Amino acid sequence: MSRVLPAGARRVVLPVRGMHCASCVTKVEGALTRLSGVSGVSVDLPSRTVAVEFTPVPGKLEVRNLRRAIEKAGYDVLGESDTRTQAESMSLLSQQAEQRALMTRLQGAFVFSVPLMLSHTLGLSPYTALFLAVPVQVWGGWHFHQGLSRSILRKRADMDSLVSVSTWAAFCYSAYVVLFPETLPPAARVTQWDAVCGLILFVTFGRWLESRTRGKTSEAVAKLMRMAPKTARVVRGGEELVAPLSEVEVGETVRVRPGEQIGTDGEVTGGSSTVDESMLTGESLPVEKTVGSRVWGGTLNKNGALEIKVTRPGDESALARIVEAVRESQSTKPKIQRYVDKIAAWFVPLVILLAAATAAYWLRWGPEPRFLFAMTCSVAVLASACPCALGLATPLAVVAGIGRAAEMGVFLRNAEILEEAGKLDVVLFDKTGTLTEGRPRVSGAIVVEGTEDEMLAWALACEERSEHPFAAAIVALARERRVKAPKVESFEALPGRGVLVRAGARAVRAGSLPWLKEEGVEVPPKQAILFSQSGSLLGVALDGRLLGAFQMEDALRPSAPAAVAALKEMGLEVYLVSGDRNAAAYRAAELCGIGTVFAEIRPEEKAGIVRRFQQEGKKVAMVGEGFNDAPALSHADVGVALATGTDVANESADMTLLNPDLMTLARAIKLSRRIRVVIRENLAWAFVYNLLLLPVAAGALYPRFGILLRPEYAGAAMALSSISVALNSLRLRRKDV
């Protein structure tokens, strides 16, 4: 599902250590986009990876140049990979090591902080308190001070800068009070050890807890990764060998015993069984598989042995593609996040200016002792600012939401689809294979010329190479009657119309009756009346003469009526758009509860209907699975394909449903709306928190109410802000969403 790169371009994913907030994202993106030849940069803050698309130029722009630019910006590059999976593995190891280091520093700082904060109760001398404060400030807050030194080198401040500057200010003032008390007025001889300990303990604990919570949002992807089998039983030279999945090639036959996982996508060529596909589709009931059935890599074979012809290698199986699609969509940004990034780029500099202005104001007009008062307020301003909450508000919700979607059997091409799906006004359904099960059968035949078996043989010549659901019905009937097709020299599929083949000097057409009429095939008046009263038909013509038509029946999906009702309850307009005949289309619409039908239309006309609604200012989703749905899927604001459909439809879609239960679509749209709500809640909390707490920290309430925010409480509030955003995002992982 990843984007195809231009010729000569390359994509590399770099795990980066040291990124904590939105300011970090802005700095890394800025450092890379300034390099000539870099065409795209995508920073994923939750996983701390950076995907870069660039055109290599030997000696001028290579991976080492990208690494150097990031390191010059003050961050560590842990390695490089062509896939986000491997890069995330390296980043995960680094984050786990960082979590352990944070906990070690937190525990050490806590040991020294307890007696320090109780120094008055314990009767400790000022020098003992200073001795206890040194390891808290230097060792306990070392990760913040490292961030400050890097921000000085890159000349851009971030969250670490705010915490480090505020703790150093409180520490240095307190140390001065202890060492040179006689130089200060008696009222100013007050140490700020509580501020030093509180800031370092609260913010470090907040960062550790946030990191732990952040990791839980990716559990769905990690779970899928653990499900992936590593080997397969492949048949080579008549012998069964256990081979690494990466070495199994397309076209080979693999054997899967009862209770084993299926390693690759393929088609059953021998045996029968039931397969548990719940890990991909969310459907709990096993699915029966016989010869000719499609199976997916990562699913579990239950009670029978299967022989499977590989159609996709292991690294391109359904499971692998889902994992990669989820990772790619997590690394893209919704539109709202781009605006937030612009604000975050200015946030830290503005906070530093506010802290300086606060200090200057209270030094000039504050109560005595002015210096202590000014320092307390400015440190509180630095401690209360929270760029982390601002930077994580959208990414964490996206990661949690897309992970939940993956569990439901839905995966998205990119994160922008989350926004679009939540704003939908109209849903257009295709009929065959979408509202219906896509497994039509021949229920009868209307013969105009010749015999039914002759008509079946010519129909088979057309349909045995076609992907249309009607083709499978014709092939099945031909096998049942042991009818053979004549040799075909040329084959041409016309989406939404039919198939034209040439067998020797004969031209054979099989498709819709309107198309056959366009091709000059006459329909006798007697049969025309009969045709008009029939449902779905597949007409067959030989050398411009109508041989007749096969009548098709296709059962409605059991979930279709409930899905349509659920979409209507959500306020969406639902329409049926089908190339099938009026009688069949209206019958399906009536059974589903759809009031408006567009029938007997061509693929390009489907796209035209999509554009017509869009011109009315409406957001449109197109749901389809066939080759003829691809144009409409591409033009829709959200193209939705069923995984059981054609590859062309899946490649054209923005959202793919692995579960044939159409209620999954309603749940996916509901989830999208919930994600949008959570993102707005996160952003509202982050903005309101900063807008309200920063003035309080600056002392705005002191003149009238005498309220002053102590630095340690400001630090606790900052940590709580980030944790609140992470926990709110984690709500999306609930099963009831």
Secondary structure, DSSP 8 states (H G I E B T S, - for coil): ------TT-EEEEEEEES--SHHHHHHHHHHHHTSTTEEEEEEETTTTEEEEEE--BTTTBSHHHHHHHHHHTT-EE---BSSHHHHHHHHHHHHHHHHHHHHHHHHHHHHHHHHHHTHHHHT--HHHHHHHHHHIIIIITHHHHHHHHHHHHHT---HHHHHHHHHHHHHHHHHHHHH-GGGS-GGG----HHHHHHHHHHHHHHHHHHHHHHHHTTHHHHHHHHHS--EEEEEETTEEEEEEGGG--TT-EEEE-TT-B--S-EEEEEE-EEEE-HHHH---S-EEE-TT-EE-TT-EE-SS-EEEEESS-GGGSHHHHHHHHHHHHHHS--HHHHHHHHHHHHHHHHHHHHHHHHHHHHHHH--SSHHHHHHHHHHHHHHH--HHHHHHHHHHHHHHHHHHHHHHTEEES-THHHHHHHT--EEEE-IIIIIB-S--EEEEEEESSS-HHHHHHHHHHHHTT--SHHHHHHHHHHHHHT------SEEEEETTTEEEEEETTEEEEEE-HHHHHHTT----HHHHHHHHTSSEEEEEEETTEEEEEEEEE--B-TTHHHHHHHHHHTT-EEEEE-SS-HHHHHHHHHHHT--EEE-S--HHHHHHHHHHHHHTT--EEEEE-SGGGHHHHHHSSEEEEETTS-HHHHHH-SEEE-SS-THHHHHHHHHHHHHHHHHHHHHHHHHHHHHHHHHHHTTTTHHHH-----HHHHHHHHHHHHHHHHHHHHGGGSTT-
